[in-house]
Amino acid sequence: MHMKNDIALITIMHDPTGALYQPLVAAMPVLATYPGAKYVALSEQTDRRVRDALKAHNFTVFDIEKKGVAHARRKVAALAQSYGHDFYHYCDLDRLVTWAMQSPEEWRCVHEKIAAHDYMVIGRTARAFATHPGAWQETEAITNKIFSLAMGCEVDVTAGSGAFILLRLEDKNKKTDCFILDVLVYDHLFVCLFAI
């Protein structure tokens, strides 16, 4: 199969109060420069302003039932897959907005590296990690430490961002009864560890 290195951005959000609306609008000049297709799965309860802002900036918006983060991640990957891209960059929308606002050059640089890998865990810099509340840092540091020990290298699996080739995941799905994208980052690491 010929790969054209087409990278689609996929993301999710549940925002019934519109708390992300103003930051999203502020980040749109950067997000709009994304060179590939952009897909977002929004819960049915998400504020209309968030939905409209995304649509106005060429995001394909899927309205989905609110069944939790794992369901939303699986759903957006399955829906975007039908458009036939070579690579997918997943990032939680709130994380994506923060990234675009604080480090747009870093975001663009990461995009350029995605096509060189079948799977990429996209972690945070120490500076970005330090912007989170202390309680989050403590619990995420424990999870990251466990995965780092298992992987044999330092890895930030709690950042809510990763990139992958869905074809490889499809092959793995044929061998099991479960859908790989249960909790995107964790299940992809599981696949990488056991599907090689």
VEXBABA-607602 format. One line per 4 residues: number of its first residue (from 0); their letters; for each residue y, z negated, x of N, C-alpha, C, O. Coordinates in nm, 3 decimals, padded with zeros to 5 digits. Example, Ala and Ser with C-alpha at 12.3 -4.5 7.8 and 13.67 -1.06 7.14 Angstrom:
0 = AS = -00.569,-00.780,01.319,-00.450,-00.780,01.230,-00.330,-00.780,01.320,-00.332,-00.846,01.424  -00.225,-00.708,01.285,-00.106,-00.714,01.367,00.003,-00.787,01.290,00.114,-00.804,01.341
//
This chain:
0 = MHMK = -00.118,00.000,00.083,00.000,00.000,00.000,00.125,00.000,00.087,00.133,-00.078,00.182  00.220,00.085,00.057,00.345,00.093,00.133,00.438,-00.020,00.093,00.466,-00.039,-00.026  00.486,-00.094,00.190,00.580,-00.203,00.164,00.720,-00.154,00.196,00.745,-00.102,00.305  00.811,-00.171,00.104,00.948,-00.127,00.127,01.041,-00.244,00.158,01.163,-00.226,00.167
4 = NDIA = 00.985,-00.363,00.175,01.063,-00.482,00.209,01.170,-00.514,00.105,01.281,-00.555,00.140  01.137,-00.496,-00.019,01.224,-00.526,-00.132,01.209,-00.675,-00.165,01.100,-00.719,-00.200  01.317,-00.751,-00.153,01.312,-00.895,-00.173,01.388,-00.934,-00.299,01.509,-00.913,-00.308  01.317,-00.989,-00.395,01.379,-01.035,-00.519,01.404,-01.186,-00.510,01.323,-01.260,-00.456
8 = LITI = 01.516,-01.228,-00.564,01.551,-01.369,-00.572,01.505,-01.421,-00.707,01.536,-01.363,-00.810  01.429,-01.532,-00.707,01.386,-01.593,-00.833,01.426,-01.740,-00.833,01.420,-01.808,-00.731  01.468,-01.788,-00.951,01.518,-01.924,-00.960,01.499,-01.977,-01.102,01.466,-01.901,-01.194  01.520,-02.105,-01.120,01.506,-02.169,-01.251,01.619,-02.269,-01.273,01.684,-02.313,-01.178
12 = MHDP = 01.641,-02.304,-01.401,01.738,-02.409,-01.431,01.717,-02.460,-01.573,01.687,-02.384,-01.665  01.733,-02.590,-01.587,01.743,-02.657,-01.718,01.874,-02.733,-01.713,01.885,-02.832,-01.641  01.974,-02.687,-01.789,02.107,-02.747,-01.783,02.171,-02.748,-01.922,02.260,-02.668,-01.949  02.126,-02.837,-02.009,02.180,-02.839,-02.146,02.327,-02.879,-02.155,02.393,-02.844,-02.253
16 = TGAL = 02.379,-02.951,-02.057,02.519,-02.996,-02.063,02.616,-02.902,-01.993,02.738,-02.920,-02.005  02.566,-02.804,-01.921,02.654,-02.712,-01.848,02.712,-02.773,-01.721,02.815,-02.726,-01.672  02.647,-02.876,-01.668,02.697,-02.942,-01.546,02.705,-02.846,-01.428,02.790,-02.864,-01.340  02.619,-02.746,-01.425,02.618,-02.651,-01.313,02.717,-02.536,-01.332,02.739,-02.458,-01.240
20 = YQPL = 02.777,-02.525,-01.449,02.860,-02.408,-01.479,02.974,-02.387,-01.378,02.984,-02.279,-01.320  03.058,-02.486,-01.357,03.172,-02.469,-01.265,03.127,-02.442,-01.121,03.179,-02.349,-01.059  03.031,-02.518,-01.066,02.984,-02.485,-00.931,02.921,-02.344,-00.925,02.938,-02.274,-00.825  02.851,-02.305,-01.030,02.791,-02.171,-01.034,02.898,-02.063,-01.028,02.885,-01.967,-00.952
24 = VAAM = 03.001,-02.078,-01.107,03.112,-01.981,-01.106,03.176,-01.976,-00.967,03.209,-01.867,-00.919  03.194,-02.091,-00.904,03.253,-02.095,-00.770,03.164,-02.027,-00.666,03.214,-01.967,-00.571  03.032,-02.035,-00.684,02.938,-01.976,-00.589,02.911,-01.828,-00.613,02.856,-01.760,-00.527  02.950,-01.776,-00.728,02.917,-01.638,-00.765,02.966,-01.531,-00.666,02.896,-01.432,-00.647
28 = PVLA = 03.082,-01.546,-00.603,03.120,-01.444,-00.505,03.016,-01.426,-00.394,02.998,-01.316,-00.343  02.949,-01.534,-00.356,02.843,-01.525,-00.255,02.713,-01.477,-00.319,02.649,-01.385,-00.268  02.673,-01.538,-00.430,02.547,-01.502,-00.496,02.546,-01.355,-00.538,02.441,-01.291,-00.536  02.661,-01.303,-00.578,02.669,-01.163,-00.623,02.644,-01.065,-00.509,02.615,-00.948,-00.534
32 = TYPG = 02.654,-01.111,-00.385,02.630,-01.021,-00.271,02.482,-01.008,-00.237,02.446,-00.931,-00.148  02.396,-01.081,-00.308,02.252,-01.072,-00.279,02.209,-00.926,-00.294,02.234,-00.866,-00.398  02.145,-00.868,-00.192,02.116,-00.725,-00.194,01.999,-00.682,-00.282,01.980,-00.563,-00.305  01.920,-00.776,-00.332,01.805,-00.740,-00.416,01.825,-00.782,-00.560,01.931,-00.829,-00.599
36 = AKYV = 01.719,-00.764,-00.638,01.720,-00.806,-00.778,01.722,-00.959,-00.785,01.672,-01.027,-00.696  01.781,-01.010,-00.893,01.793,-01.154,-00.912,01.739,-01.190,-01.050,01.779,-01.132,-01.150  01.647,-01.287,-01.055,01.584,-01.330,-01.180,01.599,-01.481,-01.195,01.588,-01.555,-01.097  01.625,-01.525,-01.317,01.634,-01.667,-01.343,01.564,-01.698,-01.475,01.581,-01.627,-01.574
40 = ALSE = 01.484,-01.805,-01.475,01.423,-01.856,-01.598,01.504,-01.979,-01.639,01.513,-02.076,-01.564  01.562,-01.972,-01.758,01.642,-02.082,-01.811,01.572,-02.144,-01.930,01.515,-02.073,-02.013  01.576,-02.276,-01.938,01.521,-02.341,-02.057,01.603,-02.297,-02.177,01.721,-02.262,-02.165  01.540,-02.299,-02.293,01.609,-02.260,-02.416,01.733,-02.346,-02.442,01.827,-02.301,-02.508
44 = QTDR = 01.733,-02.469,-02.390,01.844,-02.561,-02.414,01.960,-02.544,-02.316,02.064,-02.608,-02.332  01.944,-02.459,-02.216,02.049,-02.444,-02.115,02.179,-02.395,-02.178,02.179,-02.305,-02.262  02.288,-02.454,-02.136,02.422,-02.422,-02.186,02.448,-02.271,-02.179,02.421,-02.207,-02.078  02.500,-02.218,-02.287,02.527,-02.074,-02.298,02.619,-02.023,-02.187,02.603,-01.909,-02.143
48 = RVRD = 02.713,-02.104,-02.141,02.805,-02.060,-02.035,02.731,-02.031,-01.905,02.765,-01.936,-01.835  02.631,-02.112,-01.874,02.550,-02.089,-01.754,02.476,-01.956,-01.768,02.477,-01.874,-01.676  02.413,-01.936,-01.882,02.339,-01.813,-01.911,02.431,-01.691,-01.900,02.397,-01.593,-01.834  02.548,-01.698,-01.963,02.642,-01.586,-01.963,02.695,-01.555,-01.823,02.711,-01.438,-01.787
52 = ALKA = 02.723,-01.658,-01.745,02.772,-01.637,-01.608,02.668,-01.566,-01.523,02.701,-01.478,-01.444  02.542,-01.604,-01.538,02.435,-01.540,-01.462,02.419,-01.394,-01.505,02.408,-01.305,-01.420  02.417,-01.369,-01.634,02.404,-01.232,-01.685,02.521,-01.146,-01.638,02.502,-01.030,-01.602  02.640,-01.201,-01.638,02.759,-01.126,-01.597,02.755,-01.086,-01.450,02.826,-00.994,-01.408
56 = HNFT = 02.672,-01.154,-01.372,02.660,-01.123,-01.230,02.522,-01.065,-01.196,02.469,-01.086,-01.088  02.468,-00.991,-01.291,02.347,-00.910,-01.271,02.219,-00.989,-01.244,02.129,-00.939,-01.177  02.211,-01.110,-01.295,02.083,-01.181,-01.296,02.008,-01.137,-01.421,02.067,-01.129,-01.529  01.880,-01.107,-01.407,01.795,-01.087,-01.524,01.757,-01.227,-01.572,01.698,-01.304,-01.498
60 = VFDI = 01.792,-01.258,-01.696,01.772,-01.393,-01.749,01.653,-01.395,-01.844,01.646,-01.316,-01.938  01.560,-01.485,-01.817,01.445,-01.508,-01.905,01.464,-01.643,-01.972,01.482,-01.744,-01.903  01.460,-01.647,-02.103,01.466,-01.774,-02.175,01.323,-01.824,-02.192,01.238,-01.753,-02.245  01.299,-01.946,-02.147,01.164,-02.002,-02.155,01.168,-02.139,-02.221,01.272,-02.205,-02.225
64 = EKKG = 01.054,-02.180,-02.272,01.040,-02.312,-02.330,01.045,-02.417,-02.220,00.989,-02.397,-02.112  01.111,-02.529,-02.246,01.118,-02.637,-02.148,00.984,-02.711,-02.145,00.949,-02.784,-02.238  00.911,-02.689,-02.036,00.782,-02.757,-02.017,00.772,-02.815,-01.876,00.662,-02.844,-01.829  00.884,-02.831,-01.809,00.884,-02.889,-01.676,00.903,-02.787,-01.566,00.893,-02.666,-01.587
68 = VAHA = 00.930,-02.839,-01.447,00.961,-02.757,-01.331,00.843,-02.667,-01.292,00.863,-02.548,-01.267  00.724,-02.721,-01.287,00.608,-02.641,-01.245,00.588,-02.522,-01.339,00.564,-02.410,-01.293  00.597,-02.546,-01.469,00.583,-02.438,-01.567,00.691,-02.332,-01.545,00.662,-02.212,-01.545  00.815,-02.376,-01.526,00.926,-02.281,-01.509,00.908,-02.198,-01.383,00.935,-02.078,-01.384
72 = RRKV = 00.862,-02.259,-01.275,00.840,-02.184,-01.150,00.729,-02.081,-01.167,00.743,-01.967,-01.124  00.621,-02.121,-01.231,00.512,-02.025,-01.257,00.562,-01.910,-01.343,00.532,-01.794,-01.317  00.638,-01.944,-01.445,00.684,-01.845,-01.542,00.778,-01.743,-01.478,00.762,-01.622,-01.499  00.875,-01.789,-01.401,00.969,-01.694,-01.341,00.898,-01.603,-01.241,00.930,-01.485,-01.230
76 = AALA = 00.801,-01.657,-01.167,00.726,-01.573,-01.073,00.644,-01.468,-01.148,00.640,-01.352,-01.108  00.580,-01.509,-01.256,00.499,-01.415,-01.335,00.587,-01.307,-01.398,00.550,-01.190,-01.398  00.701,-01.345,-01.452,00.790,-01.249,-01.516,00.851,-01.153,-01.415,00.859,-01.033,-01.440  00.894,-01.204,-01.300,00.953,-01.118,-01.197,00.850,-01.026,-01.136,00.882,-00.914,-01.094
80 = QSYG = 00.725,-01.072,-01.129,00.618,-00.991,-01.071,00.603,-00.857,-01.143,00.569,-00.757,-01.080  00.629,-00.854,-01.271,00.611,-00.730,-01.347,00.710,-00.622,-01.305,00.693,-00.505,-01.341  00.813,-00.658,-01.228,00.910,-00.560,-01.180,00.869,-00.497,-01.046,00.933,-00.403,-01.000  00.762,-00.549,-00.985,00.702,-00.485,-00.869,00.776,-00.495,-00.737,00.788,-00.394,-00.666
84 = HDFY = 00.825,-00.611,-00.702,00.892,-00.629,-00.572,00.788,-00.662,-00.465,00.678,-00.707,-00.495  00.826,-00.639,-00.339,00.736,-00.668,-00.228,00.737,-00.815,-00.189,00.633,-00.872,-00.156  00.853,-00.876,-00.193,00.870,-01.016,-00.153,00.952,-01.089,-00.258,01.028,-01.028,-00.334  00.934,-01.220,-00.262,01.007,-01.304,-00.355,01.064,-01.423,-00.279,00.994,-01.489,-00.203
88 = HYCD = 01.191,-01.450,-00.302,01.255,-01.568,-00.245,01.284,-01.661,-00.362,01.368,-01.632,-00.447  01.213,-01.772,-00.366,01.234,-01.873,-00.470,01.329,-01.979,-00.416,01.317,-02.023,-00.302  01.424,-02.020,-00.500,01.510,-02.133,-00.467,01.559,-02.195,-00.597,01.607,-02.123,-00.685  01.549,-02.328,-00.610,01.604,-02.395,-00.727,01.751,-02.356,-00.740,01.822,-02.350,-00.639
92 = LDRL = 01.798,-02.329,-00.862,01.934,-02.279,-00.880,02.041,-02.376,-00.830,02.139,-02.333,-00.769  02.025,-02.505,-00.855,02.126,-02.599,-00.806,02.130,-02.599,-00.653,02.238,-02.609,-00.594  02.015,-02.588,-00.590,02.006,-02.579,-00.444,02.071,-02.449,-00.395,02.143,-02.449,-00.296  02.045,-02.341,-00.465,02.100,-02.211,-00.429,02.253,-02.212,-00.435,02.320,-02.159,-00.346
96 = VTWA = 02.307,-02.273,-00.539,02.452,-02.283,-00.555,02.512,-02.363,-00.439,02.612,-02.322,-00.379  02.452,-02.477,-00.408,02.501,-02.559,-00.297,02.494,-02.483,-00.166,02.588,-02.487,-00.086  02.383,-02.415,-00.143,02.362,-02.338,-00.020,02.467,-02.228,-00.007,02.527,-02.210,00.099  02.490,-02.155,-00.115,02.588,-02.046,-00.113,02.729,-02.098,-00.087,02.809,-02.032,-00.021
100 = MQSP = 02.759,-02.215,-00.139,02.893,-02.272,-00.123,02.914,-02.331,00.017,03.021,-02.316,00.076  02.812,-02.398,00.069,02.829,-02.470,00.195,02.794,-02.388,00.319,02.854,-02.408,00.424  02.698,-02.296,00.307,02.652,-02.220,00.424,02.615,-02.077,00.387,02.499,-02.039,00.401  02.711,-01.997,00.341,02.677,-01.861,00.298,02.620,-01.775,00.411,02.534,-01.690,00.386
104 = EEWR = 02.665,-01.797,00.533,02.612,-01.718,00.645,02.466,-01.753,00.673,02.387,-01.665,00.707  02.430,-01.879,00.658,02.292,-01.923,00.675,02.203,-01.861,00.567,02.092,-01.816,00.595  02.253,-01.860,00.444,02.177,-01.802,00.332,02.148,-01.655,00.358,02.036,-01.609,00.336  02.248,-01.581,00.405,02.229,-01.438,00.435,02.131,-01.420,00.551,02.048,-01.328,00.548
108 = CVHE = 02.139,-01.504,00.651,02.050,-01.496,00.768,01.905,-01.519,00.727,01.816,-01.448,00.773  01.880,-01.616,00.642,01.744,-01.643,00.594,01.690,-01.522,00.519,01.574,-01.484,00.537  01.773,-01.462,00.435,01.731,-01.343,00.360,01.680,-01.234,00.454,01.580,-01.168,00.424  01.747,-01.215,00.565,01.709,-01.110,00.660,01.574,-01.137,00.725,01.510,-01.044,00.774
112 = KIAA = 01.528,-01.261,00.727,01.402,-01.297,00.794,01.281,-01.297,00.702,01.168,-01.301,00.749  01.303,-01.293,00.573,01.194,-01.308,00.477,01.087,-01.201,00.492,00.968,-01.233,00.492  01.126,-01.076,00.505,01.029,-00.966,00.508,00.938,-00.968,00.631,00.841,-00.892,00.636  00.967,-01.051,00.729,00.884,-01.059,00.848,00.767,-01.156,00.831,00.686,-01.172,00.922
116 = HDYM = 00.757,-01.220,00.714,00.655,-01.323,00.694,00.586,-01.307,00.559,00.649,-01.268,00.460  00.457,-01.337,00.554,00.387,-01.339,00.426,00.429,-01.459,00.342,00.434,-01.452,00.220  00.459,-01.567,00.410,00.502,-01.689,00.342,00.598,-01.764,00.433,00.578,-01.769,00.554  00.699,-01.821,00.375,00.798,-01.895,00.451,00.840,-02.019,00.373,00.883,-02.008,00.259
120 = VIGR = 00.827,-02.136,00.434,00.885,-02.257,00.377,01.029,-02.258,00.425,01.055,-02.254,00.546  01.122,-02.264,00.333,01.264,-02.262,00.370,01.318,-02.403,00.352,01.351,-02.445,00.240  01.328,-02.474,00.461,01.373,-02.612,00.458,01.523,-02.623,00.471,01.595,-02.524,00.458  01.570,-02.744,00.498,01.713,-02.770,00.512,01.745,-02.814,00.653,01.661,-02.871,00.722
124 = TARA = 01.866,-02.789,00.694,01.914,-02.844,00.820,01.933,-02.994,00.801,01.939,-03.043,00.688  01.941,-03.067,00.911,01.965,-03.212,00.902,02.097,-03.239,00.829,02.107,-03.335,00.754  02.196,-03.154,00.852,02.326,-03.169,00.785,02.311,-03.155,00.634,02.366,-03.234,00.558  02.236,-03.053,00.591,02.216,-03.031,00.447,02.134,-03.145,00.386,02.165,-03.192,00.276
128 = FATH = 02.030,-03.189,00.456,01.946,-03.298,00.408,02.030,-03.425,00.388,02.009,-03.499,00.293  02.125,-03.448,00.479,02.208,-03.570,00.474,02.305,-03.571,00.356,02.362,-03.676,00.326  02.324,-03.458,00.289,02.415,-03.455,00.173,02.351,-03.512,00.047,02.421,-03.534,-00.052  02.221,-03.537,00.049,02.152,-03.589,-00.068,02.161,-03.741,-00.074,02.182,-03.806,00.028
132 = PGAW = 02.147,-03.798,-00.194,02.150,-03.945,-00.206,02.042,-04.010,-00.119,01.935,-03.952,-00.097  02.071,-04.129,-00.072,01.979,-04.200,00.017,01.839,-04.216,-00.039,01.741,-04.201,00.035  01.827,-04.246,-00.168,01.695,-04.263,-00.230,01.614,-04.133,-00.223,01.493,-04.136,-00.199  01.680,-04.020,-00.244,01.610,-03.890,-00.234,01.564,-03.867,-00.090,01.452,-03.824,-00.065
136 = QETE = 01.655,-03.896,00.005,01.620,-03.875,00.145,01.497,-03.957,00.184,01.409,-03.908,00.255  01.493,-04.081,00.137,01.380,-04.168,00.173,01.249,-04.114,00.117,01.150,-04.104,00.191  01.245,-04.080,-00.012,01.120,-04.033,-00.071,01.082,-03.894,-00.018,00.965,-03.868,00.007  01.180,-03.807,-00.001,01.149,-03.673,00.050,01.105,-03.678,00.195,01.021,-03.598,00.237
140 = AITN = 01.159,-03.770,00.273,01.119,-03.784,00.413,00.971,-03.821,00.423,00.901,-03.773,00.512  00.924,-03.906,00.332,00.782,-03.944,00.332,00.694,-03.823,00.301,00.597,-03.796,00.372  00.728,-03.750,00.196,00.651,-03.630,00.159,00.653,-03.529,00.273,00.549,-03.474,00.308  00.769,-03.505,00.330,00.780,-03.409,00.440,00.699,-03.453,00.561,00.639,-03.369,00.629
144 = KIFS = 00.696,-03.582,00.589,00.619,-03.634,00.702,00.470,-03.609,00.682,00.400,-03.568,00.775  00.420,-03.633,00.561,00.278,-03.610,00.532,00.243,-03.463,00.551,00.143,-03.431,00.616  00.325,-03.373,00.495,00.298,-03.230,00.511,00.314,-03.186,00.655,00.239,-03.100,00.702  00.409,-03.242,00.727,00.429,-03.206,00.867,00.307,-03.244,00.950,00.264,-03.167,01.036
148 = LAMG = 00.252,-03.361,00.924,00.131,-03.403,00.996,00.015,-03.309,00.964,-00.061,-03.272,01.054  00.001,-03.271,00.837,-00.108,-03.181,00.797,-00.090,-03.042,00.857,-00.189,-02.977,00.893  00.034,-02.994,00.867,00.062,-02.859,00.916,00.066,-02.853,01.069,00.051,-02.745,01.126  00.085,-02.966,01.133,00.094,-02.966,01.278,00.231,-02.926,01.331,00.246,-02.899,01.450
152 = CEVD = 00.330,-02.922,01.244,00.468,-02.892,01.285,00.562,-02.952,01.181,00.522,-02.979,01.068  00.687,-02.971,01.221,00.783,-03.029,01.128,00.818,-02.929,01.019,00.852,-02.814,01.047  00.807,-02.973,00.893,00.834,-02.884,00.780,00.901,-02.963,00.667,00.868,-03.080,00.643  00.994,-02.898,00.599,01.067,-02.958,00.486,01.018,-02.890,00.359,01.071,-02.787,00.318
156 = VTAG = 00.916,-02.948,00.296,00.858,-02.887,00.176,00.925,-02.932,00.047,00.892,-02.882,-00.061  01.019,-03.025,00.056,01.084,-03.075,-00.065,01.220,-03.010,-00.090,01.294,-03.055,-00.177  01.252,-02.906,-00.016,01.384,-02.842,-00.028,01.397,-02.756,-00.152,01.508,-02.721,-00.191  01.286,-02.719,-00.216,01.294,-02.636,-00.336,01.321,-02.491,-00.304,01.385,-02.422,-00.384
160 = SGAF = 01.274,-02.442,-00.188,01.296,-02.302,-00.153,01.179,-02.252,-00.068,01.130,-02.323,00.020  01.138,-02.131,-00.096,01.032,-02.067,-00.020,01.031,-01.918,-00.047,01.091,-01.871,-00.144  00.964,-01.843,00.039,00.954,-01.699,00.020,00.809,-01.658,00.038,00.737,-01.719,00.117  00.767,-01.556,-00.034,00.626,-01.520,-00.031,00.604,-01.377,-00.079,00.688,-01.317,-00.145
164 = ILLR = 00.485,-01.325,-00.043,00.438,-01.197,-00.095,00.345,-01.231,-00.210,00.246,-01.302,-00.190  00.373,-01.183,-00.328,00.291,-01.216,-00.443,00.154,-01.150,-00.437,00.059,-01.202,-00.496  00.141,-01.039,-00.368,00.011,-00.971,-00.358,-00.094,-01.062,-00.296,-00.207,-01.066,-00.343  -00.058,-01.132,-00.193,-00.152,-01.225,-00.130,-00.193,-01.332,-00.230,-00.309,-01.371,-00.234
168 = LEDK = -00.100,-01.380,-00.309,-00.132,-01.482,-00.407,-00.221,-01.426,-00.517,-00.309,-01.496,-00.567  -00.200,-01.299,-00.555,-00.286,-01.238,-00.655,-00.430,-01.235,-00.607,-00.522,-01.264,-00.683  -00.451,-01.201,-00.479,-00.586,-01.199,-00.424,-00.650,-01.337,-00.434,-00.767,-01.347,-00.470  -00.577,-01.440,-00.403,-00.629,-01.577,-00.410,-00.659,-01.613,-00.555,-00.759,-01.680,-00.582
172 = NKKT = -00.575,-01.570,-00.649,-00.596,-01.603,-00.790,-00.726,-01.545,-00.842,-00.789,-01.605,-00.930  -00.769,-01.432,-00.791,-00.893,-01.371,-00.836,-01.015,-01.456,-00.801,-01.120,-01.442,-00.863  -01.001,-01.544,-00.704,-01.112,-01.627,-00.660,-01.114,-01.764,-00.728,-01.210,-01.840,-00.711  -01.010,-01.795,-00.806,-01.003,-01.927,-00.869,-00.964,-01.913,-01.015,-00.926,-01.805,-01.060
176 = DCFI = -00.974,-02.021,-01.086,-00.935,-02.023,-01.227,-00.791,-02.070,-01.246,-00.742,-02.070,-01.359  -00.725,-02.111,-01.140,-00.590,-02.166,-01.156,-00.485,-02.067,-01.107,-00.513,-01.978,-01.028  -00.365,-02.086,-01.156,-00.254,-02.002,-01.111,-00.187,-02.073,-00.996,-00.154,-02.192,-01.007  -00.166,-02.004,-00.887,-00.121,-02.064,-00.762,00.016,-02.132,-00.771,00.037,-02.232,-00.702
180 = LDVL = 00.106,-02.083,-00.850,00.244,-02.131,-00.847,00.265,-02.260,-00.926,00.368,-02.276,-00.990  00.169,-02.350,-00.923,00.179,-02.472,-01.002,00.304,-02.551,-00.967,00.386,-02.579,-01.054  00.317,-02.587,-00.845,00.441,-02.644,-00.792,00.466,-02.561,-00.668,00.401,-02.580,-00.566  00.558,-02.471,-00.678,00.571,-02.359,-00.586,00.549,-02.394,-00.440,00.458,-02.340,-00.377
184 = VYDH = 00.628,-02.481,-00.385,00.618,-02.508,-00.243,00.485,-02.572,-00.208,00.419,-02.528,-00.114  00.444,-02.673,-00.282,00.321,-02.743,-00.248,00.200,-02.652,-00.262,00.115,-02.649,-00.173  00.191,-02.579,-00.370,00.074,-02.495,-00.389,00.071,-02.380,-00.290,-00.037,-02.337,-00.249  00.185,-02.328,-00.251,00.184,-02.223,-00.151,00.137,-02.277,-00.017,00.066,-02.207,00.056
188 = LFVC = 00.174,-02.400,00.015,00.124,-02.459,00.138,-00.027,-02.476,00.129,-00.098,-02.451,00.227  -00.076,-02.517,00.014,-00.220,-02.528,-00.007,-00.287,-02.393,00.017,-00.390,-02.385,00.083  -00.228,-02.287,-00.036,-00.282,-02.153,-00.018,-00.282,-02.116,00.129,-00.381,-02.064,00.181  -00.171,-02.142,00.197,-00.163,-02.108,00.338,-00.267,-02.183,00.420,-00.323,-02.129,00.515
192 = LFAI = -00.291,-02.306,00.384,-00.387,-02.385,00.459,-00.531,-02.341,00.435,-00.613,-02.346,00.526  -00.563,-02.297,00.313,-00.702,-02.271,00.280,-00.737,-02.126,00.250,-00.855,-02.095,00.233  -00.640,-02.037,00.242,-00.670,-01.899,00.208,-00.663,-01.804,00.327,-00.673,-01.683,00.309  -00.646,-01.857,00.444,-00.633,-01.771,00.563,-00.769,-01.718,00.605,-00.779,-01.644,00.703
//
